[in-house]
Amino acid sequence: MIITDTISTFFTETRQRTEDICAPLEIEDYVVQPVVDVSPPKWHLGHTTWFFEEFILKTYLPGYQIFDEDFAFVFNSYYETVGKRVVRANRGNLSRPSVNKVYEYRKHVTGAMEQLLSGEVSKELHDLVEIGIHHEKQHQELLLTDIKYILGNNPLLPVYSENFEENPSQDYTQDWIRIPAGIYEIGHEGSEFCYDNELGRHKVYLQDYEISNKLVTNGEYLEFINSGGYQTFHLWHAEAWDWVNQEQRKAPLYWHEIDGEWYRYSLRGLKKIDLKAPVTHISYYEAFAYAQWKGYRLPTEFEWEIAQPFFKWGDRWEWTESAYLPYPNYTKADGALGEYNGKFMVNQKVLRGGSVATPNKHTRHTYRNFFHPNLQWQFTGLRLARS
């Protein structure tokens, strides 16, 4: 059996943090869905609650009473094994259940989970709860970035919070870190929590390379814009060039040119660009084009993992040149939880590091985030490499 105090406290802290993130919202903010990739805050609150109900309470708490039979349909995300669900693009149409009802749902499930964790906890249950906690932490980051997209597409560009610092300055000299050619080991090791896509620790051979100790800044990226980077087709992949033209992209997401000066929307509202802060909300397409313009490249996820002890990371999710693929001997878990990572290993790029929106106790140097190459709404940036 597992000592329950630690996992119980971890659970309670995580549940409270989600609600703290939503505290600055007005009731109208909870149901907005501007684009398919952004989910309404109300849906995040319900989905993270359903996860514990569906995968833990229904099986492990004798006599547990389901809060509402319809909520499995409303708050399931992509788990085909579990049953039917609301189409992702329609989450913003859910005027019901009400926000108050969803908070009642959270209270019901949180209380039941605390009851379950007050007794002896098997390793199997402990591991499931830990996955549920980190699943909710993933949604905490999505909550912040989805809230930013919702408010950042409001014509009034409202302030979410004056206390959220998303633009740490990189006021230090750029340098290159040299890594010699050789065979290196990649992937998670040890008994601490990780996702299954980090497992299958294995050896890779890396050629000599160098990697920047700094992320690319707003000031540096502005030079790319001013040089005509968004109008120079040979810097872009063919698919990316189509995206630039179809979407009429001229700058990173949330950048606004006003009277000849650049501003960007942040969770603190509309502010002048901080030239020393790392650029963010760029797609892989933009990261690649910038690297081409500079005469460098993006690092692979393996190069990033080996070099990461020598630079500061965690302010921006960093695009890599690696496709999101399984490690050697990767196996999906049985049942619904096997859908968590494996079925997304196609047409996506790996990002490494973490961001200003990533919760505490949730990232590590082997963490493999992944997104489609056109997406910008996460706190994504880039670090250059060269051979």
MOFENQUI-V188472 format. One record per backbone hydrogen bond with DSSP energy under -1.0 kcal/mol. NH is the residue of the N-H (numbers start at 1). CO is the residue of the C=O. If there is no record, write none. Layout:
nh=<NH & NH>
co=<CO & CO>
//
This chain:
nh=<2 & 8 & 9 & 10 & 11 & 12 & 13 & 14 & 15 & 16 & 17 & 18 & 19 & 20 & 21 & 22 & 25 & 29 & 38 & 42 & 44 & 45 & 46 & 47 & 48 & 50 & 51 & 53 & 54 & 55 & 56 & 57 & 58 & 60 & 61 & 64 & 71 & 74 & 75 & 76 & 80 & 83 & 86 & 90 & 91 & 93 & 94 & 95 & 102 & 103 & 104 & 105 & 106 & 107 & 108 & 109 & 110 & 111 & 112 & 113 & 114 & 115 & 116 & 117 & 126 & 127 & 128 & 129 & 130 & 131 & 132 & 133 & 134 & 135 & 136 & 137 & 138 & 139 & 140 & 141 & 142 & 143 & 144 & 145 & 146 & 147 & 148 & 149 & 150 & 151 & 152 & 153 & 154 & 157 & 160 & 161 & 170 & 172 & 177 & 179 & 182 & 184 & 186 & 188 & 198 & 199 & 202 & 204 & 206 & 209 & 210 & 211 & 212 & 213 & 216 & 218 & 219 & 221 & 222 & 223 & 224 & 225 & 226 & 227 & 228 & 229 & 231 & 235 & 236 & 241 & 242 & 243 & 244 & 245 & 246 & 247 & 249 & 253 & 255 & 256 & 258 & 261 & 263 & 264 & 265 & 266 & 269 & 271 & 273 & 277 & 279 & 282 & 284 & 285 & 287 & 288 & 289 & 290 & 291 & 292 & 293 & 294 & 296 & 297 & 304 & 305 & 306 & 307 & 308 & 310 & 311 & 317 & 318 & 319 & 320 & 321 & 324 & 325 & 330 & 338 & 339 & 340 & 344 & 345 & 346 & 349 & 350 & 351 & 352 & 356 & 358 & 367 & 369 & 371 & 375 & 380 & 381 & 385 & 386>
co=<121 & 4 & 5 & 6 & 7 & 8 & 9 & 10 & 11 & 12 & 13 & 14 & 15 & 16 & 17 & 18 & 22 & 26 & 35 & 30 & 40 & 41 & 42 & 43 & 44 & 46 & 47 & 49 & 50 & 51 & 52 & 52 & 53 & 56 & 57 & 61 & 68 & 70 & 71 & 72 & 78 & 79 & 73 & 87 & 88 & 90 & 91 & 93 & 98 & 99 & 100 & 101 & 102 & 103 & 104 & 105 & 106 & 107 & 108 & 109 & 110 & 111 & 112 & 113 & 122 & 123 & 124 & 125 & 126 & 127 & 128 & 129 & 130 & 131 & 132 & 133 & 134 & 135 & 136 & 137 & 138 & 139 & 140 & 141 & 142 & 143 & 144 & 145 & 146 & 147 & 148 & 149 & 151 & 154 & 267 & 267 & 276 & 170 & 211 & 209 & 206 & 204 & 202 & 198 & 195 & 196 & 186 & 184 & 182 & 179 & 386 & 177 & 384 & 175 & 382 & 277 & 275 & 217 & 218 & 219 & 220 & 221 & 222 & 223 & 225 & 224 & 228 & 232 & 233 & 237 & 238 & 239 & 240 & 241 & 242 & 243 & 244 & 281 & 252 & 263 & 261 & 258 & 256 & 271 & 254 & 269 & 266 & 264 & 262 & 274 & 216 & 380 & 373 & 373 & 283 & 284 & 285 & 286 & 287 & 288 & 289 & 290 & 291 & 385 & 300 & 301 & 302 & 303 & 304 & 307 & 308 & 379 & 352 & 381 & 350 & 299 & 348 & 323 & 327 & 335 & 336 & 337 & 341 & 342 & 344 & 371 & 322 & 369 & 318 & 315 & 355 & 364 & 351 & 349 & 372 & 378 & 317 & 297 & 210>
//
